[in-house]
Amino acid sequence: MIKICLIVGARPNFMKISPIIKELKKHSVFDYRLIHTGQHYDKNMSSIFFEELNIPFPDINLNIDTKQTQIKVISEIMVKLEKYFLEYFPDYVLVVGDVNSTLAAGITASKMGIKLIHVEAGLRSFNNSMPEEINRIIVDKLSDILLVSEPSGIENLKKENITENVYLVGNTMIDSLVNNLDKLKAISYKTSYCVVTIHRPSNVDNKDDLLNILSILDLVKQKGYNIIWPIHPRTKNKINQFDLTKRLQNYIIKDPLGYLEFISIVKHSNLVVTDSGGIQEETTYLNIPCITLRYDTERPITVSKGTNFLTGPNKESVNLALNKIKNKFDKFNSDIEYWDGNTAKRIVNILKGLDR
C-alpha cells in the first residue's frame, strides 16, 4: 500500500488535484488523504469547487488564519501539517502548483524525511518579485518526483541541474476542463464580451496602477466588448479603499464564481483579460484569445503555441494585441502535446511504480 497525502489550499489547486483523485480511486494500491490548508476559505473560493468537481471533502482541514502575514500563514500550515504527518506518516506528499500551501507542505515533508511529489514542476517566470516564483524554485529543489506540464519545464529543470525522476506528463488543469465540458451552462449574453480576472498586487494594490487597469478595460469596452468581471476579494477591497466603485458602472460585476459557471462564461466569451496563471492554459485549450497583463509568464507555451498575448499592464501594447486578435486570430492553432485530458492517468501510472 502506498500512503500519499494530497495537499490543496487555494482555488487553482482544486482543479489540478481533482483528476488525480479520480484516478487514484481506481487503484487499491493507494491509501490517500486529502488535506486542505484553508488558504482559500470562503464558499465561492473553496467549498463550491469540491462540490462541482466531485472531490471528496478533505480528510483534514487545517483552518489556518489567513488574516496574517505570508510568513505566519506558511509557518502555521507547517506546524499543523507536522502534527498530522506524525499521526499518519505518509510515504509521499503530493503538492500541486505554486501557492503558499505548496511551499509549506514541501518544506514540511522534506524536513520530516517524507518523499515529495510536485505536480506542475519546472514552470518559471524568471521574475523573483512574484511570490509564486520563489515557491516554485524551492519546491522543485526539494522534490523527489517532478511531474511537468509543458516542455519548458524540462528545460528549466535541466538548467537547475534537476534531471532525475522528471516526467513530462501534461496538464491536470486541462484534465478538469475536458472532464467538465459537458456540464457547462448555457450563456445568454447576446453581444461580444470579455471576461476579466485581475488580482495581482502589482496591478491592484496601488491606486495609480489600479486606475491604469481600469483605463485598459475601458479601451477593451471601446473596442466593442462588454466587460464581465467576477471580481476577486482582494481587488474588490482595493476598489472600495480607493473609492473607485463608480468606475465599475459600465461593467457587469460578479462575485467570485464557482468553477462550472466561470468556465461556462469563458468558453462562450470572445476575449479574456487576466493577470492570473491557469486561465492562460484554459483559454489556450478552448482557443479563446487571452490578453495577459503581465510582462512574463511561467507558461510560455500558451504564447508560443497558444492564444496568449503577453502585454503587461500597458495600454498601447493591449491596443496592439486587440488589433492582432481582430485581424488574425482565426489563424491560431493551439493544440499542445499531452494537453489531452489524460494527464492524471499518466501521473497515476508513474505513482504505481513508486517504491513502497
C-alpha positions in Angstrom: 0.0 0.0 0.0 1.3 3.4 -1.0 0.3 6.1 1.5 0.0 9.6 0.0 -1.1 12.9 1.4 -2.5 15.3 -1.2 -2.3 18.9 -0.3 -4.6 21.7 -1.5 -5.0 25.2 -0.3 -6.1 27.7 -3.0 -8.6 27.7 -5.7 -6.3 26.6 -8.6 -5.2 23.6 -6.6 -8.7 22.1 -6.6 -8.9 21.9 -10.4 -5.4 20.4 -10.5 -6.0 17.7 -7.8 -9.5 16.6 -8.9 -8.4 14.4 -11.9 -5.7 12.8 -9.8 -8.1 11.8 -7.1 -10.5 10.4 -9.7 -7.7 8.1 -11.0 -6.3 7.2 -7.6 -9.8 5.8 -6.6 -9.4 3.2 -9.4 -6.4 1.6 -7.8 -6.5 -0.3 -4.5 -2.7 0.1 -4.1 -3.2 3.7 -2.9 -4.2 4.8 0.6 -4.5 8.6 0.3 -5.6 11.5 2.4 -6.7 14.9 1.1 -5.6 17.8 3.3 -7.0 21.3 2.8 -4.9 24.0 4.4 -7.7 26.6 4.3 -5.7 29.1 2.4 -8.8 29.9 0.4 -11.7 29.5 2.8 -14.9 31.2 1.6 -17.6 29.3 -0.3 -17.0 30.8 -3.7 -13.2 30.5 -3.4 -13.2 27.0 -1.9 -16.1 24.7 -0.9 -18.1 25.1 -4.1 -15.2 23.7 -6.0 -15.2 20.5 -4.0 -18.9 20.1 -4.8 -18.7 20.9 -8.5 -15.5 18.9 -9.2 -16.8 15.9 -7.3 -13.8 16.0 -5.0 -14.4 14.3 -1.6 -14.4 16.8 1.2 -11.0 16.9 2.8 -10.0 14.3 5.4 -8.3 17.2 7.2 -8.9 20.9 7.1 -6.2 22.9 8.8 -8.4 26.0 9.1 -5.4 28.4 9.1 -5.9 32.0 10.0 -5.4 33.8 6.6 -5.5 37.3 8.2 -1.8 37.1 8.9 1.4 37.8 7.0 2.5 35.3 4.4 5.3 34.1 6.7 2.9 33.4 9.6 0.5 31.6 7.2 3.2 29.4 5.9 4.5 28.7 9.5 1.0 27.8 10.7 0.5 25.4 7.9 3.9 23.7 8.6 3.2 23.3 12.3 -0.3 21.8 11.7 1.0 19.5 8.8 3.8 18.2 11.0 1.3 17.1 13.6 -0.8 15.3 11.1 2.1 13.7 9.3 3.4 12.3 12.6 0.0 10.6 13.1 -0.5 9.3 9.5 3.2 9.4 8.3 2.7 9.0 4.6 5.2 7.6 2.2 4.7 10.5 -0.1 3.4 14.1 0.0 1.9 15.3 -3.3 1.7 19.0 -3.9 0.3 20.9 -6.9 1.1 24.4 -8.3 2.9 27.1 -6.6 0.9 28.7 -3.8 2.0 29.2 -0.2 0.3 25.9 0.8 2.5 24.1 -1.8 5.7 25.6 -0.3 4.7 24.9 3.3 3.9 21.3 2.6 7.0 20.8 0.6 9.3 22.1 3.3 7.5 20.1 6.0 7.7 16.9 4.0 11.4 17.5 3.3 12.3 18.2 6.9 10.4 15.1 8.1 12.1 12.8 5.5 8.9 12.2 3.5 9.3 12.0 -0.2 7.8 14.9 -2.2 5.9 14.8 -5.5 5.4 18.1 -7.3 2.7 18.3 -10.0 3.3 21.2 -12.4 7.1 21.3 -11.7 9.6 23.3 -13.7 7.5 26.3 -14.6 9.4 29.6 -14.4 8.5 33.2 -15.0 12.1 34.3 -14.1 10.6 37.1 -12.1 11.6 36.7 -8.5 9.3 39.5 -7.4 6.4 37.0 -7.8 5.9 35.1 -4.6 4.9 32.1 -6.7 8.3 32.0 -8.4 10.1 31.6 -5.2 7.7 28.8 -4.2 8.2 27.0 -7.4 12.0 27.1 -7.2 12.2 25.9 -3.6 9.6 23.1 -4.0 11.3 21.8 -7.2 14.7 21.7 -5.3 13.1 19.6 -2.6 11.1 17.3 -4.8 11.8 13.6 -5.4 9.4 13.2 -8.2 8.8 16.1 -10.7 5.8 16.0 -12.9 5.9 18.6 -15.7 3.1 20.2 -17.7 4.9 21.6 -20.7 8.4 21.2 -22.4 9.8 24.5 -21.0 9.6 22.9 -17.5 12.0 20.1 -18.6 14.5 22.6 -19.9 14.2 24.9 -16.9 14.9 22.0 -14.5 17.9 20.9 -16.6 19.4 24.4 -16.2 19.0 23.9 -12.4 20.7 20.5 -12.6 17.5 18.7 -11.8 17.3 15.7 -14.2 16.3 12.6 -12.2 12.7 11.5 -11.8 11.5 14.3 -14.1 8.5 13.4 -16.3 6.6 15.3 -18.9 3.0 14.3 -18.2 0.7 17.1 -19.3 -1.6 19.4 -17.5 -4.2 18.3 -14.9 -5.9 21.6 -15.2 -6.8 20.7 -18.8 -8.0 17.3 -17.5 -10.5 19.1 -15.3 -11.6 21.2 -18.2 -12.1 18.2 -20.5 -13.9 16.2 -17.8 -16.4 19.0 -17.3 -17.1 20.4 -20.8 -20.4 18.5 -21.0 -21.5 20.1 -17.7 -21.1 23.7 -18.7 -24.1 26.0 -18.5 -25.7 27.8 -21.4 -24.8 31.5 -21.5 -27.4 34.1 -22.6 -25.3 37.1 -23.4 -26.1 38.3 -26.9 -23.1 40.5 -27.6 -19.4 40.1 -27.7 -17.9 40.1 -24.3 -14.6 39.9 -22.4 -14.1 38.0 -19.1 -11.7 39.8 -16.7 -9.7 38.4 -13.8 -7.4 40.7 -12.1 -5.9 40.3 -8.6 -2.1 40.6 -8.5 -0.7 43.1 -6.0 1.4 44.8 -8.8 -1.9 45.6 -10.6 -4.3 46.5 -7.8 -2.5 47.4 -4.6 -1.6 50.9 -5.7 -4.3 53.4 -6.8 -2.5 54.6 -9.9 -1.8 51.0 -11.0 -5.5 50.1 -10.5 -6.6 53.2 -12.4 -4.4 52.1 -15.2 -6.1 48.7 -15.3 -9.5 50.4 -15.4 -8.3 52.5 -18.3 -7.2 49.4 -20.1 -10.6 47.8 -19.5 -12.3 51.0 -20.8 -10.3 50.6 -24.0 -11.4 47.0 -24.3 -15.0 48.1 -23.9 -14.5 50.8 -26.6 -13.4 48.1 -29.0 -16.8 46.5 -28.7 -16.6 44.0 -25.9 -18.9 44.1 -22.9 -16.8 43.5 -19.7 -17.8 40.7 -17.4 -15.7 40.8 -14.2 -16.0 38.2 -11.5 -14.1 40.3 -9.0 -11.5 38.8 -6.7 -11.9 39.8 -2.9 -8.5 41.5 -2.9 -9.4 43.6 -5.9 -12.8 44.5 -4.6 -11.3 45.6 -1.3 -8.8 47.9 -3.1 -11.5 49.4 -5.3 -13.5 50.2 -2.2 -10.5 51.5 -0.4 -9.6 53.9 -3.3 -13.2 55.0 -3.7 -13.3 53.8 -7.3 -16.7 51.9 -7.3 -18.2 54.5 -9.7 -15.7 53.4 -12.3 -17.3 50.0 -12.5 -20.8 51.2 -13.5 -20.2 50.2 -17.2 -19.1 46.7 -16.4 -21.0 43.6 -15.4 -19.6 42.9 -11.9 -20.0 39.5 -10.3 -18.8 37.9 -7.1 -16.2 35.1 -7.5 -17.8 32.3 -9.4 -17.8 28.5 -9.0 -15.7 26.5 -11.4 -18.5 25.5 -13.8 -20.1 28.9 -14.1 -16.7 30.5 -14.6 -15.6 28.1 -17.3 -19.0 28.5 -18.9 -18.7 32.2 -19.4 -15.0 31.8 -20.5 -15.9 29.2 -23.1 -18.6 31.4 -24.7 -16.5 34.6 -24.4 -14.8 36.4 -27.2 -11.8 37.5 -25.1 -10.2 37.1 -21.7 -8.1 39.8 -20.0 -6.2 38.5 -17.0 -3.2 38.6 -14.7 -3.7 35.0 -13.5 -1.9 31.9 -14.4 -4.2 28.9 -15.0 -6.6 30.8 -17.2 -3.8 31.3 -19.8 -3.9 27.5 -20.2 -7.6 27.1 -20.2 -8.1 29.8 -22.9 -5.3 28.1 -25.0 -7.2 24.8 -24.9 -10.5 26.5 -25.7 -8.8 28.6 -28.4 -10.0 31.9 -27.0 -7.8 34.9 -27.2 -6.3 35.9 -23.9 -4.5 39.2 -23.1 -2.3 38.8 -20.0 -1.5 42.0 -18.2 1.9 40.8 -17.1 5.4 41.1 -18.7 6.3 37.5 -18.1 4.6 34.1 -17.8 5.6 30.8 -16.3 3.5 29.2 -19.1 5.4 30.2 -22.3 3.8 27.6 -24.4 0.5 29.5 -24.2 2.3 32.3 -26.0 4.4 30.4 -28.5 1.8 27.8 -29.5 -1.4 29.1 -27.9 -3.7 32.1 -27.8 -2.0 34.2 -25.2 -0.8 37.8 -25.7 1.7 39.0 -23.1 1.3 42.8 -22.9 1.9 43.8 -19.4 -0.4 46.5 -17.9 0.5 48.7 -20.9 -2.4 50.3 -22.8 -0.6 50.7 -26.1 0.5 47.0 -26.1 -3.0 46.0 -25.2 -4.3 48.0 -28.1 -1.9 46.3 -30.5 -2.9 42.9 -29.2 -6.6 43.8 -29.7 -5.9 44.7 -33.3 -4.0 41.4 -33.9 -6.8 39.4 -32.4 -9.4 41.2 -34.6 -7.3 40.6 -37.8 -5.5 37.3 -37.3 -7.0 35.3 -34.5 -8.6 32.6 -36.8 -5.1 31.6 -37.9 -4.1 30.3 -34.5 -3.8 26.6 -33.7 -3.4 25.8 -30.0 -3.1 22.0 -29.9 -0.4 21.1 -27.3 1.1 17.7 -26.8 -0.3 15.9 -23.6 -2.9 18.5 -23.0 -5.4 15.8 -23.9 -7.4 15.1 -20.7 -5.3 12.0 -19.8 -2.6 13.6 -17.7 -3.9 12.2 -14.4 -3.7 8.7 -15.9 -0.1 9.2 -16.8 0.6 10.5 -13.3 -1.0 7.6 -11.5 0.8 5.1 -13.7 4.1 6.7 -12.5 2.9 6.6 -8.9 2.0 2.9 -9.2 5.7 2.2 -9.8 7.0 4.0 -6.7 8.9 2.2 -4.1 6.8 1.2 -1.1 
